[in-house]
């Protein structure tokens, strides 16, 4: 991720600006691995130079966070407690979307 993107990227939940924690830089100066932090305890990974700004990213990339964020379990638990309705809705929609895609692929 190009660090200059921080001026335009926003948290998909809070719409707040993001704070960057660099874990690893790429040879071209971009961010290879990192964590983006937002208001209300939201956080998102940067993996292979790509910011993963999805509500459920903290669950989808738990291995990454367990390796790079010592307080991950507590932060993830807090998000799930405080925002369970939103997280469950997003996961349900994601599963429905995947089911529709699989059905379409079977018809090809």
Gaussian input, Z-matrix of N, CA and C with variables (Angstrom, degrees):
# hf/3-21g

backbone

0 1
 N
 C     1     B1
 C     2     B2     1     A1
 N     3     B3     2     A2     1     D1
 C     4     B4     3     A3     2     D2
 C     5     B5     4     A4     3     D3
 N     6     B6     5     A5     4     D4
 C     7     B7     6     A6     5     D5
 C     8     B8     7     A7     6     D6
 N     9     B9     8     A8     7     D7
 C    10    B10     9     A9     8     D8
 C    11    B11    10    A10     9     D9
 N    12    B12    11    A11    10    D10
 C    13    B13    12    A12    11    D11
 C    14    B14    13    A13    12    D12
 N    15    B15    14    A14    13    D13
 C    16    B16    15    A15    14    D14
 C    17    B17    16    A16    15    D15
 N    18    B18    17    A17    16    D16
 C    19    B19    18    A18    17    D17
 C    20    B20    19    A19    18    D18
 N    21    B21    20    A20    19    D19
 C    22    B22    21    A21    20    D20
 C    23    B23    22    A22    21    D21
 N    24    B24    23    A23    22    D22
 C    25    B25    24    A24    23    D23
 C    26    B26    25    A25    24    D24
 N    27    B27    26    A26    25    D25
 C    28    B28    27    A27    26    D26
 C    29    B29    28    A28    27    D27
 N    30    B30    29    A29    28    D28
 C    31    B31    30    A30    29    D29
 C    32    B32    31    A31    30    D30
 N    33    B33    32    A32    31    D31
 C    34    B34    33    A33    32    D32
 C    35    B35    34    A34    33    D33
 N    36    B36    35    A35    34    D34
 C    37    B37    36    A36    35    D35
 C    38    B38    37    A37    36    D36
 N    39    B39    38    A38    37    D37
 C    40    B40    39    A39    38    D38
 C    41    B41    40    A40    39    D39
 N    42    B42    41    A41    40    D40
 C    43    B43    42    A42    41    D41
 C    44    B44    43    A43    42    D42
 N    45    B45    44    A44    43    D43
 C    46    B46    45    A45    44    D44
 C    47    B47    46    A46    45    D45
 N    48    B48    47    A47    46    D46
 C    49    B49    48    A48    47    D47
 C    50    B50    49    A49    48    D48
 N    51    B51    50    A50    49    D49
 C    52    B52    51    A51    50    D50
 C    53    B53    52    A52    51    D51
 N    54    B54    53    A53    52    D52
 C    55    B55    54    A54    53    D53
 C    56    B56    55    A55    54    D54
 N    57    B57    56    A56    55    D55
 C    58    B58    57    A57    56    D56
 C    59    B59    58    A58    57    D57
 N    60    B60    59    A59    58    D58
 C    61    B61    60    A60    59    D59
 C    62    B62    61    A61    60    D60
 N    63    B63    62    A62    61    D61
 C    64    B64    63    A63    62    D62
 C    65    B65    64    A64    63    D63
 N    66    B66    65    A65    64    D64
 C    67    B67    66    A66    65    D65
 C    68    B68    67    A67    66    D66
 N    69    B69    68    A68    67    D67
 C    70    B70    69    A69    68    D68
 C    71    B71    70    A70    69    D69
 N    72    B72    71    A71    70    D70
 C    73    B73    72    A72    71    D71
 C    74    B74    73    A73    72    D72
 N    75    B75    74    A74    73    D73
 C    76    B76    75    A75    74    D74
 C    77    B77    76    A76    75    D75
 N    78    B78    77    A77    76    D76
 C    79    B79    78    A78    77    D77
 C    80    B80    79    A79    78    D78
 N    81    B81    80    A80    79    D79
 C    82    B82    81    A81    80    D80
 C    83    B83    82    A82    81    D81
 N    84    B84    83    A83    82    D82
 C    85    B85    84    A84    83    D83
 C    86    B86    85    A85    84    D84
 N    87    B87    86    A86    85    D85
 C    88    B88    87    A87    86    D86
 C    89    B89    88    A88    87    D87
 N    90    B90    89    A89    88    D88
 C    91    B91    90    A90    89    D89
 C    92    B92    91    A91    90    D90
 N    93    B93    92    A92    91    D91
 C    94    B94    93    A93    92    D92
 C    95    B95    94    A94    93    D93
 N    96    B96    95    A95    94    D94
 C    97    B97    96    A96    95    D95
 C    98    B98    97    A97    96    D96
 N    99    B99    98    A98    97    D97
 C   100   B100    99    A99    98    D98
 C   101   B101   100   A100    99    D99
 N   102   B102   101   A101   100   D100
 C   103   B103   102   A102   101   D101
 C   104   B104   103   A103   102   D102
 N   105   B105   104   A104   103   D103
 C   106   B106   105   A105   104   D104
 C   107   B107   106   A106   105   D105
 N   108   B108   107   A107   106   D106
 C   109   B109   108   A108   107   D107
 C   110   B110   109   A109   108   D108
 N   111   B111   110   A110   109   D109
 C   112   B112   111   A111   110   D110
 C   113   B113   112   A112   111   D111
 N   114   B114   113   A113   112   D112
 C   115   B115   114   A114   113   D113
 C   116   B116   115   A115   114   D114
 N   117   B117   116   A116   115   D115
 C   118   B118   117   A117   116   D116
 C   119   B119   118   A118   117   D117
 N   120   B120   119   A119   118   D118
 C   121   B121   120   A120   119   D119
 C   122   B122   121   A121   120   D120
 N   123   B123   122   A122   121   D121
 C   124   B124   123   A123   122   D122
 C   125   B125   124   A124   123   D123
 N   126   B126   125   A125   124   D124
 C   127   B127   126   A126   125   D125
 C   128   B128   127   A127   126   D126
 N   129   B129   128   A128   127   D127
 C   130   B130   129   A129   128   D128
 C   131   B131   130   A130   129   D129
 N   132   B132   131   A131   130   D130
 C   133   B133   132   A132   131   D131
 C   134   B134   133   A133   132   D132
 N   135   B135   134   A134   133   D133
 C   136   B136   135   A135   134   D134
 C   137   B137   136   A136   135   D135
 N   138   B138   137   A137   136   D136
 C   139   B139   138   A138   137   D137
 C   140   B140   139   A139   138   D138
 N   141   B141   140   A140   139   D139
 C   142   B142   141   A141   140   D140
 C   143   B143   142   A142   141   D141
 N   144   B144   143   A143   142   D142
 C   145   B145   144   A144   143   D143
 C   146   B146   145   A145   144   D144
 N   147   B147   146   A146   145   D145
 C   148   B148   147   A147   146   D146
 C   149   B149   148   A148   147   D147
 N   150   B150   149   A149   148   D148
 C   151   B151   150   A150   149   D149
 C   152   B152   151   A151   150   D150
 N   153   B153   152   A152   151   D151
 C   154   B154   153   A153   152   D152
 C   155   B155   154   A154   153   D153
 N   156   B156   155   A155   154   D154
 C   157   B157   156   A156   155   D155
 C   158   B158   157   A157   156   D156
 N   159   B159   158   A158   157   D157
 C   160   B160   159   A159   158   D158
 C   161   B161   160   A160   159   D159
 N   162   B162   161   A161   160   D160
 C   163   B163   162   A162   161   D161
 C   164   B164   163   A163   162   D162
 N   165   B165   164   A164   163   D163
 C   166   B166   165   A165   164   D164
 C   167   B167   166   A166   165   D165
 N   168   B168   167   A167   166   D166
 C   169   B169   168   A168   167   D167
 C   170   B170   169   A169   168   D168
 N   171   B171   170   A170   169   D169
 C   172   B172   171   A171   170   D170
 C   173   B173   172   A172   171   D171
 N   174   B174   173   A173   172   D172
 C   175   B175   174   A174   173   D173
 C   176   B176   175   A175   174   D174
 N   177   B177   176   A176   175   D175
 C   178   B178   177   A177   176   D176
 C   179   B179   178   A178   177   D177
 N   180   B180   179   A179   178   D178
 C   181   B181   180   A180   179   D179
 C   182   B182   181   A181   180   D180
 N   183   B183   182   A182   181   D181
 C   184   B184   183   A183   182   D182
 C   185   B185   184   A184   183   D183
 N   186   B186   185   A185   184   D184
 C   187   B187   186   A186   185   D185
 C   188   B188   187   A187   186   D186
 N   189   B189   188   A188   187   D187
 C   190   B190   189   A189   188   D188
 C   191   B191   190   A190   189   D189
 N   192   B192   191   A191   190   D190
 C   193   B193   192   A192   191   D191
 C   194   B194   193   A193   192   D192
 N   195   B195   194   A194   193   D193
 C   196   B196   195   A195   194   D194
 C   197   B197   196   A196   195   D195
 N   198   B198   197   A197   196   D196
 C   199   B199   198   A198   197   D197
 C   200   B200   199   A199   198   D198
 N   201   B201   200   A200   199   D199
 C   202   B202   201   A201   200   D200
 C   203   B203   202   A202   201   D201
 N   204   B204   203   A203   202   D202
 C   205   B205   204   A204   203   D203
 C   206   B206   205   A205   204   D204
 N   207   B207   206   A206   205   D205
 C   208   B208   207   A207   206   D206
 C   209   B209   208   A208   207   D207
 N   210   B210   209   A209   208   D208
 C   211   B211   210   A210   209   D209
 C   212   B212   211   A211   210   D210
 N   213   B213   212   A212   211   D211
 C   214   B214   213   A213   212   D212
 C   215   B215   214   A214   213   D213
 N   216   B216   215   A215   214   D214
 C   217   B217   216   A216   215   D215
 C   218   B218   217   A217   216   D216
 N   219   B219   218   A218   217   D217
 C   220   B220   219   A219   218   D218
 C   221   B221   220   A220   219   D219
 N   222   B222   221   A221   220   D220
 C   223   B223   222   A222   221   D221
 C   224   B224   223   A223   222   D222
 N   225   B225   224   A224   223   D223
 C   226   B226   225   A225   224   D224
 C   227   B227   226   A226   225   D225
 N   228   B228   227   A227   226   D226
 C   229   B229   228   A228   227   D227
 C   230   B230   229   A229   228   D228
 N   231   B231   230   A230   229   D229
 C   232   B232   231   A231   230   D230
 C   233   B233   232   A232   231   D231
 N   234   B234   233   A233   232   D232
 C   235   B235   234   A234   233   D233
 C   236   B236   235   A235   234   D234
 N   237   B237   236   A236   235   D235
 C   238   B238   237   A237   236   D236
 C   239   B239   238   A238   237   D237
 N   240   B240   239   A239   238   D238
 C   241   B241   240   A240   239   D239
 C   242   B242   241   A241   240   D240
 N   243   B243   242   A242   241   D241
 C   244   B244   243   A243   242   D242
 C   245   B245   244   A244   243   D243
 N   246   B246   245   A245   244   D244
 C   247   B247   246   A246   245   D245
 C   248   B248   247   A247   246   D246
 N   249   B249   248   A248   247   D247
 C   250   B250   249   A249   248   D248
 C   251   B251   250   A250   249   D249
 N   252   B252   251   A251   250   D250
 C   253   B253   252   A252   251   D251
 C   254   B254   253   A253   252   D252
 N   255   B255   254   A254   253   D253
 C   256   B256   255   A255   254   D254
 C   257   B257   256   A256   255   D255
 N   258   B258   257   A257   256   D256
 C   259   B259   258   A258   257   D257
 C   260   B260   259   A259   258   D258
 N   261   B261   260   A260   259   D259
 C   262   B262   261   A261   260   D260
 C   263   B263   262   A262   261   D261
 N   264   B264   263   A263   262   D262
 C   265   B265   264   A264   263   D263
 C   266   B266   265   A265   264   D264
 N   267   B267   266   A266   265   D265
 C   268   B268   267   A267   266   D266
 C   269   B269   268   A268   267   D267
 N   270   B270   269   A269   268   D268
 C   271   B271   270   A270   269   D269
 C   272   B272   271   A271   270   D270
 N   273   B273   272   A272   271   D271
 C   274   B274   273   A273   272   D272
 C   275   B275   274   A274   273   D273
 N   276   B276   275   A275   274   D274
 C   277   B277   276   A276   275   D275
 C   278   B278   277   A277   276   D276
 N   279   B279   278   A278   277   D277
 C   280   B280   279   A279   278   D278
 C   281   B281   280   A280   279   D279
 N   282   B282   281   A281   280   D280
 C   283   B283   282   A282   281   D281
 C   284   B284   283   A283   282   D282
 N   285   B285   284   A284   283   D283
 C   286   B286   285   A285   284   D284
 C   287   B287   286   A286   285   D285
 N   288   B288   287   A287   286   D286
 C   289   B289   288   A288   287   D287
 C   290   B290   289   A289   288   D288
 N   291   B291   290   A290   289   D289
 C   292   B292   291   A291   290   D290
 C   293   B293   292   A292   291   D291
 N   294   B294   293   A293   292   D292
 C   295   B295   294   A294   293   D293
 C   296   B296   295   A295   294   D294
 N   297   B297   296   A296   295   D295
 C   298   B298   297   A297   296   D296
 C   299   B299   298   A298   297   D297
 N   300   B300   299   A299   298   D298
 C   301   B301   300   A300   299   D299
 C   302   B302   301   A301   300   D300
 N   303   B303   302   A302   301   D301
 C   304   B304   303   A303   302   D302
 C   305   B305   304   A304   303   D303
 N   306   B306   305   A305   304   D304
 C   307   B307   306   A306   305   D305
 C   308   B308   307   A307   306   D306
 N   309   B309   308   A308   307   D307
 C   310   B310   309   A309   308   D308
 C   311   B311   310   A310   309   D309
 N   312   B312   311   A311   310   D310
 C   313   B313   312   A312   311   D311
 C   314   B314   313   A313   312   D312
 N   315   B315   314   A314   313   D313
 C   316   B316   315   A315   314   D314
 C   317   B317   316   A316   315   D315
 N   318   B318   317   A317   316   D316
 C   319   B319   318   A318   317   D317
 C   320   B320   319   A319   318   D318
 N   321   B321   320   A320   319   D319
 C   322   B322   321   A321   320   D320
 C   323   B323   322   A322   321   D321

   B1=1.4427
   B2=1.5190
   B3=1.2760
   B4=1.4505
   B5=1.5321
   B6=1.3400
   B7=1.4673
   B8=1.5268
   B9=1.3260
   B10=1.4688
   B11=1.5330
   B12=1.3398
   B13=1.4692
   B14=1.5243
   B15=1.3227
   B16=1.4644
   B17=1.5239
   B18=1.3073
   B19=1.4669
   B20=1.5260
   B21=1.3444
   B22=1.4685
   B23=1.5295
   B24=1.3338
   B25=1.4612
   B26=1.5241
   B27=1.3363
   B28=1.4585
   B29=1.5287
   B30=1.3034
   B31=1.4571
   B32=1.5299
   B33=1.3396
   B34=1.4661
   B35=1.5278
   B36=1.3187
   B37=1.4645
   B38=1.5230
   B39=1.3235
   B40=1.4632
   B41=1.5237
   B42=1.3212
   B43=1.4679
   B44=1.5332
   B45=1.3115
   B46=1.4648
   B47=1.5241
   B48=1.3234
   B49=1.4574
   B50=1.5277
   B51=1.3107
   B52=1.4591
   B53=1.5229
   B54=1.3195
   B55=1.4649
   B56=1.5210
   B57=1.3133
   B58=1.4610
   B59=1.5180
   B60=1.3232
   B61=1.4594
   B62=1.5273
   B63=1.3180
   B64=1.4631
   B65=1.5228
   B66=1.3176
   B67=1.4618
   B68=1.5243
   B69=1.3319
   B70=1.4706
   B71=1.5250
   B72=1.3156
   B73=1.4672
   B74=1.5172
   B75=1.3219
   B76=1.4593
   B77=1.5306
   B78=1.3043
   B79=1.4573
   B80=1.5140
   B81=1.3224
   B82=1.4649
   B83=1.5301
   B84=1.3241
   B85=1.4605
   B86=1.5111
   B87=1.3159
   B88=1.4609
   B89=1.5339
   B90=1.3099
   B91=1.4674
   B92=1.5237
   B93=1.3149
   B94=1.4635
   B95=1.5305
   B96=1.3522
   B97=1.4641
   B98=1.5171
   B99=1.3090
   B100=1.4526
   B101=1.5105
   B102=1.3149
   B103=1.4629
   B104=1.5170
   B105=1.3268
   B106=1.4524
   B107=1.5270
   B108=1.3266
   B109=1.4631
   B110=1.5151
   B111=1.3472
   B112=1.4624
   B113=1.5226
   B114=1.3189
   B115=1.4628
   B116=1.5215
   B117=1.3209
   B118=1.4689
   B119=1.5217
   B120=1.3146
   B121=1.4742
   B122=1.5217
   B123=1.3330
   B124=1.4581
   B125=1.5239
   B126=1.3178
   B127=1.4606
   B128=1.5237
   B129=1.3317
   B130=1.4609
   B131=1.5228
   B132=1.3397
   B133=1.4688
   B134=1.5306
   B135=1.2933
   B136=1.4657
   B137=1.5172
   B138=1.3145
   B139=1.4662
   B140=1.5203
   B141=1.3185
   B142=1.4661
   B143=1.5239
   B144=1.3273
   B145=1.4616
   B146=1.5218
   B147=1.3260
   B148=1.4602
   B149=1.5331
   B150=1.3390
   B151=1.4650
   B152=1.5267
   B153=1.3312
   B154=1.4729
   B155=1.5282
   B156=1.3155
   B157=1.4610
   B158=1.5228
   B159=1.3102
   B160=1.4552
   B161=1.5247
   B162=1.3152
   B163=1.4654
   B164=1.5269
   B165=1.3168
   B166=1.4622
   B167=1.5257
   B168=1.3116
   B169=1.4688
   B170=1.5293
   B171=1.3207
   B172=1.4616
   B173=1.5295
   B174=1.3213
   B175=1.4658
   B176=1.5290
   B177=1.3338
   B178=1.4619
   B179=1.5226
   B180=1.3191
   B181=1.4649
   B182=1.5318
   B183=1.3234
   B184=1.4674
   B185=1.5294
   B186=1.3316
   B187=1.4725
   B188=1.5243
   B189=1.3193
   B190=1.4593
   B191=1.5318
   B192=1.3273
   B193=1.4644
   B194=1.5280
   B195=1.3105
   B196=1.4664
   B197=1.5277
   B198=1.3053
   B199=1.4599
   B200=1.5270
   B201=1.3241
   B202=1.4632
   B203=1.5333
   B204=1.3058
   B205=1.4672
   B206=1.5320
   B207=1.3172
   B208=1.4746
   B209=1.5401
   B210=1.3043
   B211=1.4617
   B212=1.5276
   B213=1.3380
   B214=1.4679
   B215=1.5279
   B216=1.3188
   B217=1.4695
   B218=1.5234
   B219=1.3213
   B220=1.4637
   B221=1.5252
   B222=1.3383
   B223=1.4666
   B224=1.5312
   B225=1.3255
   B226=1.4646
   B227=1.5279
   B228=1.3108
   B229=1.4617
   B230=1.5309
   B231=1.3246
   B232=1.4728
   B233=1.5302
   B234=1.3346
   B235=1.4702
   B236=1.5248
   B237=1.3211
   B238=1.4650
   B239=1.5268
   B240=1.3184
   B241=1.4647
   B242=1.5274
   B243=1.3152
   B244=1.4608
   B245=1.5277
   B246=1.3172
   B247=1.4708
   B248=1.5313
   B249=1.3029
   B250=1.4756
   B251=1.5313
   B252=1.3314
   B253=1.4753
   B254=1.5247
   B255=1.3193
   B256=1.4650
   B257=1.5264
   B258=1.3077
   B259=1.4688
   B260=1.5219
   B261=1.3168
   B262=1.4694
   B263=1.5228
   B264=1.3296
   B265=1.4651
   B266=1.5261
   B267=1.3212
   B268=1.4650
   B269=1.5304
   B270=1.2993
   B271=1.4695
   B272=1.5281
   B273=1.3259
   B274=1.4732
   B275=1.5263
   B276=1.3310
   B277=1.4643
   B278=1.5249
   B279=1.3112
   B280=1.4652
   B281=1.5302
   B282=1.3229
   B283=1.4598
   B284=1.5283
   B285=1.3198
   B286=1.4664
   B287=1.5222
   B288=1.3217
   B289=1.4689
   B290=1.5288
   B291=1.3265
   B292=1.4651
   B293=1.5249
   B294=1.3175
   B295=1.4688
   B296=1.5243
   B297=1.3389
   B298=1.4645
   B299=1.5227
   B300=1.3302
   B301=1.4621
   B302=1.5236
   B303=1.3160
   B304=1.4668
   B305=1.5215
   B306=1.3124
   B307=1.4579
   B308=1.5307
   B309=1.3179
   B310=1.4623
   B311=1.5176
   B312=1.3251
   B313=1.4711
   B314=1.5189
   B315=1.3150
   B316=1.4599
   B317=1.5268
   B318=1.3233
   B319=1.4674
   B320=1.5379
   B321=1.3140
   B322=1.4748
   B323=1.5118
   A1=108.61
   A2=114.58
   A3=120.11
   A4=108.03
   A5=119.19
   A6=120.75
   A7=113.88
   A8=117.58
   A9=120.58
   A10=112.53
   A11=116.77
   A12=120.09
   A13=112.49
   A14=117.25
   A15=119.93
   A16=112.41
   A17=116.96
   A18=119.58
   A19=112.29
   A20=117.98
   A21=120.04
   A22=114.18
   A23=118.19
   A24=120.23
   A25=110.89
   A26=115.84
   A27=122.32
   A28=108.97
   A29=115.58
   A30=121.69
   A31=108.12
   A32=118.50
   A33=120.08
   A34=113.22
   A35=117.88
   A36=120.98
   A37=111.18
   A38=116.65
   A39=120.90
   A40=113.39
   A41=116.94
   A42=123.74
   A43=112.18
   A44=116.48
   A45=120.88
   A46=110.35
   A47=115.29
   A48=120.19
   A49=108.47
   A50=115.29
   A51=121.12
   A52=110.69
   A53=114.86
   A54=121.67
   A55=107.26
   A56=117.29
   A57=123.21
   A58=111.68
   A59=115.34
   A60=122.60
   A61=106.54
   A62=116.92
   A63=121.71
   A64=108.93
   A65=115.48
   A66=121.34
   A67=109.65
   A68=115.52
   A69=120.35
   A70=109.47
   A71=115.37
   A72=120.21
   A73=109.96
   A74=115.39
   A75=122.00
   A76=108.33
   A77=117.15
   A78=122.07
   A79=113.91
   A80=117.41
   A81=121.05
   A82=113.12
   A83=117.15
   A84=121.44
   A85=114.51
   A86=117.12
   A87=118.97
   A88=109.59
   A89=115.72
   A90=121.34
   A91=109.01
   A92=117.02
   A93=123.12
   A94=110.39
   A95=115.26
   A96=122.12
   A97=108.11
   A98=115.38
   A99=119.58
   A100=110.95
   A101=114.24
   A102=121.14
   A103=107.87
   A104=114.97
   A105=122.00
   A106=108.40
   A107=116.45
   A108=122.12
   A109=109.84
   A110=115.39
   A111=121.83
   A112=109.53
   A113=115.53
   A114=120.94
   A115=110.39
   A116=115.49
   A117=123.61
   A118=112.31
   A119=117.12
   A120=123.80
   A121=115.61
   A122=119.54
   A123=120.90
   A124=109.65
   A125=116.76
   A126=121.80
   A127=109.44
   A128=114.83
   A129=121.92
   A130=109.42
   A131=117.01
   A132=118.95
   A133=112.56
   A134=114.26
   A135=121.84
   A136=104.16
   A137=116.49
   A138=122.06
   A139=107.80
   A140=116.17
   A141=121.49
   A142=111.44
   A143=115.61
   A144=124.80
   A145=114.28
   A146=118.60
   A147=121.79
   A148=110.07
   A149=117.74
   A150=119.30
   A151=109.65
   A152=116.60
   A153=122.04
   A154=107.77
   A155=116.45
   A156=122.22
   A157=111.27
   A158=115.89
   A159=122.77
   A160=108.70
   A161=116.94
   A162=121.32
   A163=110.63
   A164=116.73
   A165=121.78
   A166=113.94
   A167=118.43
   A168=121.91
   A169=112.43
   A170=117.10
   A171=119.32
   A172=111.78
   A173=117.43
   A174=121.52
   A175=111.11
   A176=116.35
   A177=121.16
   A178=112.60
   A179=117.07
   A180=121.43
   A181=111.53
   A182=115.55
   A183=120.03
   A184=112.36
   A185=118.19
   A186=120.20
   A187=110.85
   A188=116.54
   A189=121.77
   A190=109.95
   A191=116.04
   A192=119.78
   A193=112.40
   A194=117.45
   A195=119.60
   A196=110.83
   A197=116.25
   A198=121.13
   A199=112.08
   A200=118.29
   A201=121.18
   A202=115.45
   A203=118.14
   A204=120.65
   A205=108.48
   A206=117.72
   A207=120.46
   A208=113.58
   A209=119.27
   A210=122.97
   A211=112.58
   A212=116.88
   A213=120.95
   A214=112.92
   A215=118.31
   A216=120.85
   A217=111.13
   A218=117.58
   A219=121.13
   A220=111.59
   A221=116.61
   A222=120.13
   A223=111.16
   A224=117.20
   A225=120.89
   A226=110.36
   A227=116.32
   A228=120.52
   A229=110.47
   A230=116.21
   A231=120.12
   A232=110.68
   A233=116.81
   A234=119.03
   A235=110.95
   A236=116.29
   A237=120.06
   A238=111.52
   A239=117.25
   A240=119.81
   A241=111.70
   A242=116.31
   A243=121.36
   A244=112.30
   A245=117.07
   A246=121.27
   A247=112.27
   A248=116.99
   A249=120.48
   A250=112.33
   A251=117.94
   A252=120.25
   A253=111.06
   A254=117.26
   A255=121.44
   A256=110.92
   A257=117.19
   A258=121.38
   A259=110.51
   A260=117.37
   A261=120.41
   A262=111.63
   A263=117.29
   A264=121.04
   A265=110.93
   A266=116.64
   A267=120.99
   A268=110.70
   A269=117.18
   A270=120.79
   A271=110.32
   A272=116.77
   A273=120.86
   A274=110.75
   A275=117.05
   A276=120.73
   A277=111.38
   A278=116.51
   A279=121.02
   A280=110.48
   A281=117.24
   A282=121.24
   A283=111.06
   A284=117.28
   A285=120.91
   A286=110.40
   A287=116.05
   A288=120.84
   A289=110.41
   A290=117.09
   A291=120.61
   A292=111.02
   A293=116.92
   A294=120.80
   A295=111.34
   A296=116.38
   A297=120.30
   A298=110.90
   A299=116.83
   A300=120.08
   A301=111.42
   A302=116.59
   A303=119.95
   A304=111.05
   A305=116.74
   A306=120.30
   A307=111.11
   A308=116.87
   A309=120.39
   A310=111.58
   A311=116.42
   A312=120.37
   A313=111.00
   A314=117.59
   A315=121.02
   A316=111.80
   A317=116.65
   A318=121.17
   A319=112.63
   A320=116.54
   A321=119.35
   A322=109.79
   D1=135.39
   D2=174.91
   D3=-74.97
   D4=124.00
   D5=-178.42
   D6=-57.61
   D7=-23.44
   D8=178.64
   D9=-65.19
   D10=-19.23
   D11=178.26
   D12=-64.24
   D13=-20.22
   D14=179.52
   D15=-58.06
   D16=-24.40
   D17=180.00
   D18=-72.12
   D19=-20.36
   D20=-178.51
   D21=-117.22
   D22=-22.94
   D23=-179.50
   D24=-71.41
   D25=145.15
   D26=177.79
   D27=-136.80
   D28=155.71
   D29=174.89
   D30=-65.05
   D31=132.21
   D32=-179.32
   D33=-69.02
   D34=-16.73
   D35=-179.21
   D36=-95.97
   D37=-54.27
   D38=-173.57
   D39=-92.97
   D40=-15.37
   D41=-175.39
   D42=65.06
   D43=14.86
   D44=-179.43
   D45=-83.29
   D46=162.05
   D47=174.24
   D48=-67.40
   D49=163.51
   D50=-175.81
   D51=-113.46
   D52=145.83
   D53=175.19
   D54=-106.80
   D55=136.43
   D56=-173.75
   D57=-102.93
   D58=132.75
   D59=167.58
   D60=-114.30
   D61=115.12
   D62=-179.03
   D63=-84.18
   D64=129.26
   D65=174.78
   D66=-102.24
   D67=-42.98
   D68=-178.62
   D69=-151.19
   D70=134.40
   D71=176.16
   D72=-98.83
   D73=150.03
   D74=174.64
   D75=-85.64
   D76=167.70
   D77=-178.73
   D78=-60.21
   D79=-28.16
   D80=-178.52
   D81=-88.13
   D82=6.12
   D83=178.91
   D84=91.41
   D85=-6.89
   D86=177.06
   D87=-78.34
   D88=170.75
   D89=-177.14
   D90=-89.39
   D91=114.62
   D92=177.14
   D93=-75.49
   D94=-49.24
   D95=179.38
   D96=-136.80
   D97=140.40
   D98=177.86
   D99=-172.52
   D100=179.82
   D101=177.92
   D102=-131.59
   D103=133.67
   D104=175.93
   D105=-104.31
   D106=128.40
   D107=-179.24
   D108=-111.21
   D109=141.26
   D110=178.54
   D111=-128.48
   D112=179.53
   D113=176.70
   D114=-64.49
   D115=162.21
   D116=176.30
   D117=60.10
   D118=31.30
   D119=173.87
   D120=70.42
   D121=12.97
   D122=177.54
   D123=-75.34
   D124=146.85
   D125=178.11
   D126=-151.07
   D127=150.97
   D128=-173.66
   D129=-140.76
   D130=144.77
   D131=-179.84
   D132=-87.55
   D133=154.89
   D134=164.36
   D135=-113.69
   D136=116.94
   D137=-177.17
   D138=-128.17
   D139=128.29
   D140=-178.24
   D141=52.91
   D142=41.82
   D143=176.60
   D144=72.69
   D145=8.58
   D146=-177.48
   D147=-114.12
   D148=119.40
   D149=174.73
   D150=-73.24
   D151=130.12
   D152=-177.59
   D153=-102.30
   D154=84.36
   D155=-173.88
   D156=-93.21
   D157=64.50
   D158=176.64
   D159=-117.59
   D160=146.08
   D161=-179.21
   D162=-52.63
   D163=-43.54
   D164=-175.02
   D165=-89.81
   D166=9.80
   D167=-177.29
   D168=-59.02
   D169=-33.16
   D170=-179.60
   D171=-67.67
   D172=-21.81
   D173=175.12
   D174=-89.91
   D175=-44.26
   D176=-178.64
   D177=-61.75
   D178=-30.37
   D179=-175.93
   D180=-116.22
   D181=38.43
   D182=-177.36
   D183=-60.69
   D184=-34.91
   D185=178.41
   D186=-61.27
   D187=-42.95
   D188=178.22
   D189=-60.16
   D190=-48.55
   D191=-177.49
   D192=-67.84
   D193=-37.91
   D194=178.03
   D195=-61.29
   D196=-32.70
   D197=179.83
   D198=-78.48
   D199=-34.02
   D200=-170.19
   D201=-113.97
   D202=-6.53
   D203=-177.78
   D204=-132.08
   D205=99.87
   D206=-176.04
   D207=-56.30
   D208=-32.68
   D209=-177.61
   D210=-94.30
   D211=18.34
   D212=-174.48
   D213=-56.15
   D214=-48.71
   D215=-174.72
   D216=-57.84
   D217=-43.29
   D218=179.96
   D219=-67.72
   D220=-42.63
   D221=-179.62
   D222=-66.59
   D223=-41.81
   D224=179.26
   D225=-64.59
   D226=-41.85
   D227=179.59
   D228=-62.62
   D229=-41.81
   D230=179.39
   D231=-63.35
   D232=-45.57
   D233=178.31
   D234=-58.72
   D235=-43.34
   D236=-178.32
   D237=-66.34
   D238=-33.94
   D239=178.51
   D240=-72.61
   D241=-46.69
   D242=-174.18
   D243=-76.17
   D244=-35.21
   D245=-172.88
   D246=-120.60
   D247=33.40
   D248=-174.72
   D249=-59.01
   D250=-40.27
   D251=-178.62
   D252=-61.50
   D253=-47.68
   D254=-179.97
   D255=-63.76
   D256=-47.01
   D257=-177.85
   D258=-62.62
   D259=-44.93
   D260=179.21
   D261=-63.80
   D262=-39.15
   D263=177.83
   D264=-62.43
   D265=-45.98
   D266=-179.09
   D267=-63.71
   D268=-42.97
   D269=179.56
   D270=-64.73
   D271=-41.56
   D272=178.75
   D273=-61.95
   D274=-44.67
   D275=178.54
   D276=-64.20
   D277=-39.35
   D278=178.61
   D279=-62.32
   D280=-43.69
   D281=179.41
   D282=-65.31
   D283=-40.19
   D284=178.34
   D285=-64.04
   D286=-41.46
   D287=178.80
   D288=-62.89
   D289=-43.84
   D290=178.54
   D291=-62.03
   D292=-40.81
   D293=179.18
   D294=-61.90
   D295=-41.87
   D296=178.58
   D297=-64.72
   D298=-41.56
   D299=178.84
   D300=-63.68
   D301=-42.59
   D302=178.54
   D303=-62.85
   D304=-40.74
   D305=178.62
   D306=-63.01
   D307=-41.16
   D308=177.90
   D309=-65.42
   D310=-38.91
   D311=179.80
   D312=-65.85
   D313=-34.55
   D314=178.60
   D315=-67.66
   D316=-26.03
   D317=-179.32
   D318=-85.63
   D319=-5.73
   D320=-178.68
   D321=-82.00

